Amino acid sequence: MKRFFSTALMRGLLWQVLGTLAGAGLVTGIRALMGLSVTDKFFFTEPAWVLGGLFGTLAFLVGNGVTGDWIKWSRGIDTPEHHEEHYSGWEKYFNVSLDHKVIGIQYTVTALVLVSLGGLFALIFRTELAQSQLQFLTQDLTIFSQTGPQLYNTLMSLHGMIMIVSILLGIAGVINYVVPLLLGAQDMAFPRLNAFSYWIAVPAAVLLVMSLILGGFDTGWTGYPPLSARAPVGMQMFFLGVFVAGWSSILGGLNVIVTVVRMRAKGMTAMRMPIFVWASIATSLISLTATQLIGLSFQLVMFQRLFGMGFFDPAKGGNPILFQHLFWFYSHPAVYVFVLPGLGVISELLPVFVRKPLFGYRWIAMSSLGIALVGFVVWAHHMYTSGMNEYLRVPFMYSTLLVAIPTGVKFFSWVATLWGGKITTPTPMLFVLGGILSFLLGGLSGPPNATVSTDLHLQDTYWIVGHFHDTIFGGFVFPFFGAIYYWFPKAVGRRMNETLGKIHFWLMTPSFLVLTLLMMRVGLLGMRRRIADYDPALGFDTYHLIMTIMGYLIGISVVIFLYNFFNSIKNGEKAEGNVWNSRSPEWQVPSPMPTHNYDKPFEVIGEPYDYGLPNAEYIRFIEPAKSSHK
């Protein structure tokens, strides 16, 4: 236990607490000298909490040591590359590491923790919805200075954003672990920046959770003004947490792009790269270029609250619709940040378990870039009912429908790959198939949201909730679980239990499909989203009871997965050799992966997905030249 409390994680959290108190104390002292109020019902004033949050984040990064090399460099001290681990066993995952594999696992486990927390919040408010009328989140209940309905709003809003942050971290985890291995690289291009990108996400998650304690907020995960301009202090922690988390996404995207461009193995031309690398490039381009917009939109509301600025206040010449344009210019492309890596996982794993070449490799590769490009010109379909200029509706309707073309390319390629293949269905393949099915439902329920005439009726109903969950589960959650089951033996040297894996799949998949189909059903009947109660005369009680039961079954399936995951680290069946009979380079070396990835470099001499073709080779390891002595 003493070793755990001395890790970089715990040092950072302690420094974050001290930094928060120091920043808040500084503002409090200045306000006292100016004769202003220094406390409110959350002990500190709002400006004190905001500066305290910033100071706490910086203190975390200094205290846990991730900025140590940069600080030494700024002082003129030599900082050579150091990739050898100073820690072993479990300790290296709680301390700063420059190894991309360790960082990938840190991202992944943190994502699982946040998924569990966000899922817990969902089960709480979903239980409230199981019956009409308020059951336990009543007006008489007060927690963290919030009544029951206010707490419902906070839990619902935090569920959305915590899940989004967990998805971003899960994506970063898979990309960090897998991409250098697929490229034949020893590490990411900027190892220190890679470590920084992970560790800055930890205080961001703490800030998000702090919003629950500091009065919460009632805006949903979008944070629209004017509601967000007058919400409690928790709103500011929400804004600040997302702002800080955005840095992780931006810097991570930059690192991936440079790694792919500069560190590919000999002979790995663009059209010989694994398809997951193409998906990672498209994702990183969006992260690098669009994340600033959500940070800017939230920052402007923060300034409006702190300094009385009127960016989105019509009384001061501001425009609340401007916030929505800024917010959705990032947040719709962000949907493709969520799903493109998942679709890449599907394309990467499908040929392995079908034993056929991936159909239309070049088309799938280009479709990822096409989705990323078109994703930047569709944001306003979220705003048909917002009051924006009506003449903008039709162009955005057409551009949104255009996304179906590159997405359809992937679906047709997957079906063609499956056709006539020798299909096997271990757990990773089951989650690949589940992802295809769920994402198909998300795709088919999307055009009514893109078309103006139907969206005007569907906007802000449970139809949107069902559609979005189908899209995210199919585009990320199912592929994410499939990726963990697939690459777990490579990371740990042991396999996860197949029986528990299949129970996880067969419990989660039908439950999820029933849940989202009923969401869309009650949405068509007029059920509005983001409300704590509904009229019993509407007849929705049975639907919501079934949805709540399905939610709990999904939660149970995730608990089974978590047990399987952590138990298999020590007790799983040993994974020897190429357990999936894959052509991918990381499976041609022993498991778990060596510290420096490949003791011998390799050269790409063939196509990555020529499964089932005689004498087809993808890579060949380069033997070191023998030195001659006279």
C-alpha positions as CSV (number, residue, x, y, z in Angstrom):
1,M,0.0,0.0,0.0
2,K,2.9,2.3,0.8
3,R,4.3,1.8,-2.7
4,F,0.9,2.7,-4.2
5,F,0.7,6.0,-2.3
6,S,4.2,6.9,-3.5
7,T,3.3,6.5,-7.2
8,A,3.2,9.4,-9.7
9,L,-0.6,9.1,-9.8
10,M,-1.0,9.7,-6.0
11,R,1.6,12.4,-5.9
12,G,-0.1,14.2,-8.7
13,L,-3.5,14.0,-7.0
14,L,-2.1,15.3,-3.8
15,W,-0.4,18.2,-5.7
16,Q,-3.7,18.8,-7.5
17,V,-5.5,19.3,-4.2
18,L,-2.8,21.6,-2.9
19,G,-2.6,23.5,-6.1
20,T,-6.4,23.9,-6.1
21,L,-6.3,25.3,-2.6
22,A,-3.4,27.6,-3.4
23,G,-5.1,29.0,-6.5
24,A,-8.4,29.5,-4.7
25,G,-6.7,31.0,-1.7
26,L,-4.9,33.5,-4.0
27,V,-8.1,34.7,-5.5
28,T,-9.8,34.8,-2.1
29,G,-6.9,36.9,-0.7
30,I,-7.1,39.4,-3.6
31,R,-10.9,39.7,-3.3
32,A,-10.5,40.3,0.5
33,L,-8.0,43.1,-0.2
34,M,-10.5,44.6,-2.7
35,G,-13.4,44.4,-0.3
36,L,-15.3,41.8,-2.4
37,S,-17.0,38.7,-1.1
38,V,-14.7,35.8,-0.5
39,T,-17.1,32.9,0.1
40,D,-20.3,31.4,-1.1
41,K,-22.2,28.2,-0.4
42,F,-19.3,26.2,-1.9
43,F,-16.8,27.8,0.5
44,F,-14.9,29.6,-2.3
45,T,-16.4,32.0,-4.8
46,E,-16.7,31.0,-8.5
47,P,-13.5,32.9,-9.7
48,A,-11.6,31.2,-6.9
49,W,-12.7,27.7,-7.9
50,V,-11.8,28.4,-11.6
51,L,-8.3,29.6,-10.9
52,G,-8.0,26.9,-8.3
53,G,-8.9,24.3,-10.9
54,L,-6.2,25.7,-13.3
55,F,-3.6,25.8,-10.6
56,G,-4.5,22.3,-9.5
57,T,-4.1,20.9,-13.1
58,L,-0.7,22.5,-13.4
59,A,0.3,21.3,-10.0
60,F,-0.7,17.7,-10.9
61,L,1.5,17.8,-14.0
62,V,4.5,19.1,-12.0
63,G,3.9,16.9,-9.0
64,N,3.7,13.6,-10.8
65,G,6.9,14.3,-12.7
66,V,5.7,14.2,-16.3
67,T,7.1,17.6,-17.0
68,G,10.4,16.9,-15.2
69,D,12.5,16.5,-18.4
70,W,11.1,19.7,-19.9
71,I,11.9,21.6,-16.7
72,K,15.4,20.2,-16.7
73,W,15.9,21.1,-20.3
74,S,14.7,24.7,-19.7
75,R,17.4,24.9,-17.0
76,G,20.1,23.7,-19.4
77,I,20.3,20.2,-18.0
78,D,20.9,17.4,-20.4
79,T,17.8,15.1,-20.8
80,P,18.8,12.0,-22.9
81,E,16.1,9.7,-24.1
82,H,15.3,7.1,-21.4
83,H,13.1,4.3,-22.5
84,E,14.1,1.8,-19.9
85,E,11.5,1.3,-17.2
86,H,12.4,2.4,-13.7
87,Y,9.5,0.4,-12.4
88,S,8.3,-3.2,-12.9
89,G,5.0,-5.0,-12.5
90,W,1.9,-3.0,-11.6
91,E,3.9,0.0,-10.5
92,K,4.9,1.1,-14.0
93,Y,1.2,1.7,-14.8
94,F,0.8,4.1,-11.9
95,N,4.0,6.0,-12.8
96,V,5.2,8.1,-15.7
97,S,6.5,5.9,-18.5
98,L,7.6,6.8,-22.0
99,D,6.8,3.4,-23.4
100,H,3.9,3.7,-25.8
101,K,2.6,0.2,-24.7
102,V,2.5,1.2,-21.1
103,I,0.8,4.5,-22.0
104,G,-1.7,2.7,-24.2
105,I,-2.6,0.4,-21.3
106,Q,-2.9,3.4,-18.9
107,Y,-5.3,5.1,-21.4
108,T,-7.3,1.9,-21.7
109,V,-7.7,1.2,-18.0
110,T,-8.6,4.9,-17.3
111,A,-11.2,4.7,-20.0
112,L,-12.7,1.5,-18.4
113,V,-12.8,3.3,-15.0
114,L,-14.6,6.3,-16.5
115,V,-17.0,4.0,-18.5
116,S,-17.9,2.3,-15.2
117,L,-18.5,5.7,-13.5
118,G,-20.6,7.0,-16.4
119,G,-22.5,3.8,-16.6
120,L,-23.3,4.0,-12.9
121,F,-24.7,7.5,-13.3
122,A,-26.8,6.2,-16.2
123,L,-28.2,3.4,-14.0
124,I,-29.2,5.8,-11.3
125,F,-31.2,8.1,-13.5
126,R,-32.5,5.2,-15.6
127,T,-33.9,3.7,-12.4
128,E,-35.7,6.9,-11.8
129,L,-37.3,6.7,-15.3
130,A,-38.5,3.1,-14.7
131,Q,-41.8,4.5,-13.6
132,S,-43.6,7.8,-14.1
133,Q,-43.6,10.3,-11.3
134,L,-40.5,10.9,-9.2
135,Q,-39.6,7.8,-7.2
136,F,-36.4,8.6,-5.2
137,L,-34.9,11.7,-6.9
138,T,-37.7,13.8,-5.3
139,Q,-37.8,17.5,-4.3
140,D,-37.3,16.4,-0.7
141,L,-33.9,14.8,-1.5
142,T,-30.9,17.1,-1.3
143,I,-27.4,15.9,-2.2
144,F,-24.4,18.2,-2.9
145,S,-26.8,21.2,-2.6
146,Q,-29.0,19.8,-5.3
147,T,-32.6,18.6,-5.1
148,G,-33.5,15.3,-6.6
149,P,-34.6,16.7,-10.1
150,Q,-31.4,18.9,-10.1
151,L,-29.3,15.8,-9.3
152,Y,-31.0,13.9,-12.1
153,N,-30.0,16.7,-14.5
154,T,-26.4,16.6,-13.3
155,L,-26.1,12.8,-13.5
156,M,-27.6,12.8,-16.9
157,S,-25.3,15.6,-18.1
158,L,-22.2,14.0,-16.6
159,H,-23.1,10.6,-18.0
160,G,-22.9,12.1,-21.4
161,M,-19.6,14.0,-21.1
162,I,-17.8,11.3,-18.9
163,M,-18.7,8.7,-21.5
164,I,-17.4,11.0,-24.3
165,V,-14.1,11.5,-22.4
166,S,-13.8,7.8,-21.7
167,I,-14.3,7.1,-25.4
168,L,-11.6,9.6,-26.3
169,L,-9.2,7.9,-23.8
170,G,-10.2,4.4,-25.0
171,I,-9.4,5.4,-28.6
172,A,-6.1,6.9,-27.5
173,G,-5.4,3.6,-25.7
174,V,-5.9,1.4,-28.7
175,I,-4.1,3.8,-31.1
176,N,-1.1,4.2,-28.7
177,Y,-0.6,0.5,-28.2
178,V,-1.3,-0.7,-31.7
179,V,-0.1,1.9,-34.2
180,P,3.6,1.8,-33.5
181,L,3.5,-2.0,-33.6
182,L,1.7,-2.1,-36.9
183,L,4.2,0.4,-38.4
184,G,7.3,-1.4,-37.1
185,A,8.3,1.6,-35.0
186,Q,10.0,1.4,-31.6
187,D,7.8,4.0,-30.0
188,M,5.7,7.1,-30.9
189,A,7.5,10.0,-32.5
190,F,7.4,12.2,-29.3
191,P,7.5,9.8,-26.2
192,R,7.5,12.6,-23.6
193,L,4.6,14.4,-25.3
194,N,2.8,11.0,-25.5
195,A,3.2,10.6,-21.7
196,F,2.1,14.3,-21.2
197,S,-1.0,13.7,-23.4
198,Y,-2.2,10.9,-21.1
199,W,-1.4,12.5,-17.7
200,I,-3.1,15.7,-18.5
201,A,-6.4,13.8,-19.0
202,V,-6.3,12.6,-15.3
203,P,-6.8,16.0,-13.7
204,A,-9.4,16.8,-16.4
205,A,-11.4,13.8,-15.2
206,V,-11.1,14.9,-11.6
207,L,-12.4,18.4,-12.6
208,L,-15.4,16.8,-14.3
209,V,-16.3,14.8,-11.2
210,M,-15.8,18.0,-9.1
211,S,-18.7,19.5,-11.0
212,L,-21.0,17.0,-9.3
213,I,-19.8,18.1,-5.8
214,L,-19.9,21.9,-6.6
215,G,-23.6,22.2,-7.2
216,G,-23.8,20.3,-10.5
217,F,-25.4,21.8,-13.7
218,D,-28.6,21.3,-15.7
219,T,-27.6,21.9,-19.3
220,G,-27.0,18.4,-20.6
221,W,-23.6,17.5,-22.0
222,T,-23.8,20.3,-24.6
223,G,-23.6,23.2,-22.1
224,Y,-25.8,25.6,-24.1
225,P,-26.2,29.2,-22.9
226,P,-28.2,30.9,-21.5
227,L,-28.7,27.9,-19.1
228,S,-24.9,27.4,-18.7
229,A,-24.4,31.1,-18.1
230,R,-26.4,30.9,-14.9
231,A,-25.8,27.3,-13.7
232,P,-24.0,26.7,-10.4
233,V,-20.2,26.6,-10.0
234,G,-20.2,23.0,-11.1
235,M,-20.8,24.3,-14.6
236,Q,-17.4,26.0,-14.6
237,M,-15.7,22.8,-13.5
238,F,-17.4,21.0,-16.3
239,F,-16.1,23.6,-18.8
240,L,-12.6,23.5,-17.4
241,G,-12.5,19.7,-17.3
242,V,-13.4,19.5,-21.0
243,F,-11.0,22.3,-21.9
244,V,-8.1,20.5,-20.3
245,A,-9.1,17.1,-21.8
246,G,-9.0,18.7,-25.2
247,W,-5.3,19.2,-24.9
248,S,-4.9,15.5,-24.5
249,S,-6.8,15.0,-27.8
250,I,-4.9,17.7,-29.7
251,L,-1.4,16.6,-28.7
252,G,-2.2,12.9,-29.1
253,G,-3.4,13.6,-32.6
254,L,-0.3,15.5,-33.5
255,N,1.9,12.6,-32.2
256,V,0.1,10.0,-34.2
257,I,0.3,12.0,-37.5
258,V,4.1,12.5,-37.1
259,T,4.6,8.8,-36.1
260,V,2.8,7.5,-39.2
261,V,4.4,9.9,-41.6
262,R,8.0,9.5,-40.3
263,M,8.3,6.1,-38.7
264,R,7.0,3.4,-41.0
265,A,9.0,0.3,-41.7
266,K,11.0,-0.1,-44.9
267,G,8.7,-0.9,-47.8
268,M,5.5,0.2,-46.0
269,T,4.1,2.5,-48.6
270,A,0.8,4.3,-48.0
271,M,-1.2,1.6,-49.7
272,R,0.6,-1.2,-47.7
273,M,-0.3,0.3,-44.3
274,P,-2.7,-1.7,-42.1
275,I,-6.2,-0.3,-42.4
276,F,-6.3,0.6,-38.7
277,V,-3.4,3.1,-39.3
278,W,-5.6,4.8,-42.0
279,A,-8.4,5.1,-39.5
280,S,-6.0,6.5,-36.9
281,I,-4.7,9.1,-39.3
282,A,-8.2,10.3,-40.2
283,T,-9.1,10.4,-36.5
284,S,-6.0,12.4,-35.6
285,L,-6.6,14.9,-38.3
286,I,-10.0,15.7,-36.8
287,S,-8.6,15.8,-33.3
288,L,-5.8,18.2,-34.3
289,T,-7.9,20.6,-36.2
290,A,-11.3,20.7,-34.6
291,T,-10.9,20.2,-30.9
292,Q,-10.0,23.9,-30.4
293,L,-13.6,24.8,-31.3
294,I,-15.2,23.1,-28.3
295,G,-12.5,24.5,-26.1
296,L,-13.1,28.0,-27.4
297,S,-16.9,27.8,-27.0
298,F,-16.6,26.6,-23.4
299,Q,-13.9,29.2,-22.7
300,L,-16.1,32.0,-23.9
301,V,-18.9,31.0,-21.6
302,M,-16.4,30.8,-18.8
303,F,-15.3,34.3,-19.5
304,Q,-18.9,35.5,-19.8
305,R,-19.6,34.2,-16.3
306,L,-16.3,35.4,-14.8
307,F,-15.9,38.8,-16.4
308,G,-19.4,39.8,-17.5
309,M,-18.6,39.6,-21.2
310,G,-21.5,39.2,-23.5
311,F,-20.5,36.7,-26.2
312,F,-23.8,34.9,-26.0
313,D,-25.9,37.4,-24.2
314,P,-28.4,39.1,-26.6
315,A,-28.8,42.0,-24.0
316,K,-25.1,42.8,-24.6
317,G,-25.1,42.3,-28.3
318,G,-24.2,38.6,-28.1
319,N,-25.7,35.6,-30.0
320,P,-26.4,32.3,-28.3
321,I,-26.7,30.6,-31.7
322,L,-23.0,31.4,-32.2
323,F,-22.2,29.0,-29.3
324,Q,-24.0,26.2,-31.1
325,H,-22.1,26.8,-34.3
326,L,-18.8,26.7,-32.5
327,F,-19.8,23.7,-30.4
328,W,-21.1,21.6,-33.2
329,F,-18.3,22.4,-35.6
330,Y,-16.2,20.2,-33.3
331,S,-18.8,18.0,-31.8
332,H,-20.2,16.5,-35.0
333,P,-16.7,15.7,-36.4
334,A,-16.0,14.3,-32.9
335,V,-18.6,11.6,-33.6
336,Y,-16.2,10.4,-36.3
337,V,-13.3,10.7,-33.8
338,F,-15.3,8.2,-31.8
339,V,-16.3,5.8,-34.6
340,L,-13.5,5.9,-37.2
341,P,-11.0,3.9,-34.9
342,G,-13.8,1.5,-34.2
343,L,-14.5,1.0,-37.9
344,G,-10.8,0.6,-38.3
345,V,-10.8,-2.2,-35.7
346,I,-13.6,-3.9,-37.6
347,S,-11.7,-3.7,-40.9
348,E,-8.5,-4.9,-39.2
349,L,-10.0,-7.9,-37.5
350,L,-12.5,-9.1,-40.0
351,P,-10.0,-10.7,-42.5
352,V,-8.3,-12.5,-39.6
353,F,-11.4,-14.4,-38.7
354,V,-12.8,-14.7,-42.2
355,R,-9.5,-15.9,-43.8
356,K,-10.0,-13.8,-46.9
357,P,-8.4,-10.7,-48.2
358,L,-10.0,-7.5,-47.1
359,F,-12.3,-6.5,-50.0
360,G,-11.7,-3.0,-51.4
361,Y,-8.7,-2.1,-49.2
362,R,-8.0,1.2,-51.0
363,W,-11.6,2.2,-50.9
364,I,-11.8,1.5,-47.2
365,A,-8.7,3.5,-46.6
366,M,-9.9,6.5,-48.6
367,S,-13.4,6.3,-47.1
368,S,-11.9,7.0,-43.7
369,L,-10.4,10.3,-45.0
370,G,-13.7,11.0,-46.9
371,I,-15.7,10.6,-43.7
372,A,-13.3,12.9,-41.9
373,L,-13.5,15.5,-44.6
374,V,-17.3,15.5,-45.0
375,G,-17.7,15.5,-41.3
376,F,-16.6,19.2,-41.2
377,V,-19.5,20.4,-43.3
378,V,-22.5,18.8,-41.6
379,W,-22.5,20.3,-38.1
380,A,-25.7,22.5,-38.5
381,H,-28.0,19.5,-38.9
382,H,-28.0,19.6,-35.1
383,M,-29.5,23.1,-35.3
384,Y,-32.5,22.9,-37.6
385,T,-34.7,23.9,-34.6
386,S,-32.3,26.3,-33.0
387,G,-33.5,29.5,-34.8
388,M,-30.6,29.7,-37.3
389,N,-31.1,31.1,-40.7
390,E,-33.6,28.9,-42.6
391,Y,-31.7,29.1,-45.9
392,L,-28.8,27.1,-44.3
393,R,-31.0,24.0,-43.7
394,V,-31.0,22.6,-47.2
395,P,-27.2,22.7,-47.9
396,F,-26.6,21.1,-44.5
397,M,-29.2,18.5,-45.2
398,Y,-27.5,17.5,-48.5
399,S,-24.0,17.5,-46.9
400,T,-25.2,15.3,-44.1
401,L,-26.7,12.8,-46.4
402,L,-23.4,12.7,-48.3
403,V,-21.7,11.1,-45.3
404,A,-23.6,7.9,-46.2
405,I,-21.4,7.4,-49.2
406,P,-18.0,6.8,-47.6
407,T,-19.8,5.0,-44.7
408,G,-21.6,2.8,-47.2
409,V,-18.3,1.9,-48.8
410,K,-17.2,0.3,-45.5
411,F,-20.4,-1.7,-45.1
412,F,-20.3,-3.1,-48.6
413,S,-16.6,-4.0,-48.2
414,W,-17.3,-5.8,-45.0
415,V,-20.2,-7.7,-46.5
416,A,-18.0,-8.7,-49.5
417,T,-15.2,-9.8,-47.2
418,L,-17.6,-12.0,-45.2
419,W,-19.1,-13.5,-48.4
420,G,-17.7,-17.0,-48.9
421,G,-15.2,-16.7,-46.1
422,K,-14.2,-19.5,-43.6
423,I,-15.7,-17.6,-40.7
424,T,-14.8,-18.4,-37.1
425,T,-16.4,-16.7,-34.1
426,P,-14.1,-16.3,-31.1
427,T,-15.0,-13.4,-28.8
428,P,-13.2,-10.7,-30.8
429,M,-15.1,-11.7,-33.9
430,L,-18.4,-11.7,-32.1
431,F,-17.9,-8.1,-31.1
432,V,-16.9,-7.2,-34.6
433,L,-20.2,-8.6,-35.9
434,G,-22.1,-6.9,-33.0
435,G,-20.4,-3.6,-34.0
436,I,-21.5,-4.0,-37.6
437,L,-25.1,-4.7,-36.7
438,S,-25.3,-1.9,-34.1
439,F,-23.7,0.7,-36.4
440,L,-26.0,-0.4,-39.2
441,L,-29.0,0.5,-37.0
442,G,-27.3,3.8,-36.1
443,G,-26.8,4.5,-39.8
444,L,-30.3,3.6,-40.9
445,S,-31.8,5.8,-38.2
446,G,-29.6,8.7,-39.2
447,P,-31.2,10.0,-42.4
448,P,-34.4,11.0,-40.7
449,N,-32.3,13.3,-38.5
450,A,-30.5,14.7,-41.6
451,T,-33.7,15.5,-43.5
452,V,-35.2,18.8,-42.4
453,S,-38.9,17.7,-42.6
454,T,-38.5,14.7,-40.3
455,D,-35.9,16.2,-38.0
456,L,-38.2,19.0,-37.0
457,H,-40.4,16.4,-35.4
458,L,-37.7,14.1,-34.0
459,Q,-35.3,16.7,-32.6
460,D,-34.9,16.4,-28.8
461,T,-36.9,13.2,-28.6
462,Y,-35.7,9.8,-27.4
463,W,-35.4,8.8,-31.1
464,I,-32.2,10.9,-31.1
465,V,-31.0,9.1,-27.9
466,G,-31.5,5.7,-29.5
467,H,-29.8,6.7,-32.7
468,F,-26.8,8.2,-31.0
469,H,-26.3,5.1,-28.7
470,D,-26.6,2.8,-31.7
471,T,-24.0,4.8,-33.5
472,I,-21.6,5.0,-30.6
473,F,-21.9,1.4,-29.4
474,G,-21.6,0.2,-33.0
475,G,-18.8,2.6,-33.9
476,F,-16.8,2.4,-30.7
477,V,-18.0,0.2,-27.8
478,F,-18.4,-3.1,-29.6
479,P,-15.1,-2.6,-31.5
480,F,-13.3,-1.4,-28.3
481,F,-14.2,-4.6,-26.5
482,G,-13.3,-6.6,-29.6
483,A,-9.9,-4.9,-29.7
484,I,-9.3,-5.6,-26.0
485,Y,-10.1,-9.3,-26.4
486,Y,-7.9,-9.4,-29.5
487,W,-4.8,-7.6,-28.4
488,F,-5.0,-8.6,-24.7
489,P,-2.7,-11.7,-25.3
490,K,-0.2,-9.5,-27.0
491,A,-0.1,-7.0,-24.1
492,V,-0.2,-9.5,-21.2
493,G,0.9,-12.8,-22.6
494,R,-2.3,-14.5,-21.5
495,R,-5.7,-14.9,-23.0
496,M,-9.0,-13.7,-21.6
497,N,-11.5,-16.4,-20.8
498,E,-13.5,-17.3,-23.9
499,T,-16.6,-18.5,-22.0
500,L,-16.8,-15.3,-19.9
501,G,-16.2,-13.3,-23.1
502,K,-19.1,-14.9,-24.9
503,I,-21.4,-14.5,-21.9
504,H,-20.4,-10.8,-21.9
505,F,-21.3,-10.6,-25.6
506,W,-24.6,-12.5,-25.5
507,L,-25.8,-10.7,-22.4
508,M,-24.9,-7.2,-23.7
509,T,-25.9,-7.4,-27.3
510,P,-29.6,-8.3,-27.2
511,S,-30.1,-6.1,-24.1
512,F,-28.6,-3.1,-25.9
513,L,-30.6,-3.7,-29.1
514,V,-33.9,-3.9,-27.1
515,L,-32.9,-0.8,-25.2
516,T,-32.2,1.4,-28.2
517,L,-35.1,0.1,-30.3
518,L,-37.4,1.0,-27.4
519,M,-35.7,4.4,-27.1
520,M,-36.6,5.1,-30.7
521,R,-40.1,3.7,-30.2
522,V,-41.0,6.1,-27.4
523,G,-39.2,8.9,-29.2
524,L,-41.6,8.4,-32.2
525,L,-44.5,8.5,-29.7
526,G,-43.3,11.9,-28.4
527,M,-41.1,11.1,-25.4
528,R,-38.7,14.0,-24.9
529,R,-35.1,13.4,-23.8
530,R,-33.4,15.0,-20.8
531,I,-36.4,15.0,-18.5
532,A,-36.7,13.4,-15.0
533,D,-40.4,12.6,-15.2
534,Y,-43.2,12.0,-17.7
535,D,-47.0,11.9,-17.7
536,P,-48.3,8.4,-16.8
537,A,-51.2,8.9,-19.2
538,L,-48.8,8.6,-22.1
539,G,-48.4,4.9,-21.4
540,F,-44.6,4.8,-21.4
541,D,-44.2,3.1,-18.1
542,T,-43.8,-0.5,-19.5
543,Y,-41.4,0.7,-22.1
544,H,-39.2,2.5,-19.6
545,L,-39.3,-0.5,-17.2
546,I,-38.0,-2.8,-19.9
547,M,-35.4,-0.2,-20.9
548,T,-34.2,0.0,-17.3
549,I,-34.0,-3.8,-17.0
550,M,-31.9,-3.8,-20.2
551,G,-29.7,-1.2,-18.8
552,Y,-29.0,-3.3,-15.8
553,L,-28.2,-6.3,-17.9
554,I,-25.7,-4.3,-19.9
555,G,-24.2,-3.2,-16.6
556,I,-23.9,-6.8,-15.4
557,S,-22.2,-7.8,-18.7
558,V,-19.6,-5.0,-18.2
559,V,-19.0,-6.3,-14.7
560,I,-18.4,-9.8,-16.1
561,F,-15.9,-8.2,-18.6
562,L,-14.1,-6.3,-15.9
563,Y,-13.7,-9.5,-13.8
564,N,-12.5,-11.4,-16.9
565,F,-10.1,-8.6,-17.7
566,F,-8.4,-8.2,-14.3
567,N,-8.5,-11.9,-13.4
568,S,-6.9,-13.0,-16.7
569,I,-3.9,-10.8,-16.1
570,K,-2.6,-13.3,-13.7
571,N,-4.8,-16.4,-14.2
572,G,-5.5,-16.4,-17.9
573,E,-4.4,-19.2,-20.2
574,K,-0.9,-18.5,-21.5
575,A,-0.8,-17.1,-25.0
576,E,2.0,-18.7,-26.9
577,G,2.9,-17.7,-30.5
578,N,0.4,-16.3,-33.0
579,V,-2.8,-17.0,-31.2
580,W,-5.1,-15.7,-34.0
581,N,-2.9,-16.8,-36.9
582,S,-2.6,-13.2,-38.0
583,R,-0.4,-11.8,-40.7
584,S,0.1,-8.6,-38.7
585,P,3.7,-7.9,-37.7
586,E,3.1,-7.7,-33.9
587,W,1.9,-11.3,-33.9
588,Q,5.2,-12.5,-35.5
589,V,7.1,-11.9,-32.3
590,P,6.7,-13.4,-28.8
591,S,4.0,-12.2,-26.3
592,P,4.0,-10.0,-24.3
593,M,5.6,-7.5,-26.6
594,P,9.3,-6.9,-25.9
595,T,10.2,-3.5,-24.4
596,H,11.7,-2.2,-27.7
597,N,9.0,-3.9,-29.8
598,Y,11.1,-5.5,-32.5
599,D,14.7,-6.8,-31.9
600,K,15.1,-7.0,-35.6
601,P,13.6,-4.5,-38.0
602,F,11.3,-5.8,-40.8
603,E,10.6,-5.0,-44.4
604,V,7.2,-5.0,-46.0
605,I,7.2,-7.1,-49.1
606,G,3.5,-7.8,-49.7
607,E,0.0,-6.9,-49.0
608,P,-1.4,-6.8,-45.4
609,Y,-4.5,-8.8,-45.9
610,D,-3.7,-11.6,-48.4
611,Y,-5.3,-14.2,-46.2
612,G,-5.9,-17.5,-47.9
613,L,-3.6,-16.8,-50.9
614,P,-0.8,-19.3,-51.4
615,N,2.8,-18.1,-50.6
616,A,1.6,-14.7,-49.7
617,E,4.0,-12.8,-47.4
618,Y,3.5,-9.4,-45.8
619,I,6.7,-8.8,-43.9
620,R,10.2,-10.2,-43.7
621,F,12.6,-9.6,-40.8
622,I,15.9,-8.1,-41.8
623,E,18.8,-10.1,-40.5
624,P,21.7,-8.0,-39.1
625,A,24.7,-7.8,-41.4
626,K,27.6,-10.0,-40.3
627,S,30.7,-8.0,-39.6
628,S,33.9,-9.3,-41.2
629,H,37.3,-9.1,-39.5
630,K,40.6,-9.4,-41.3
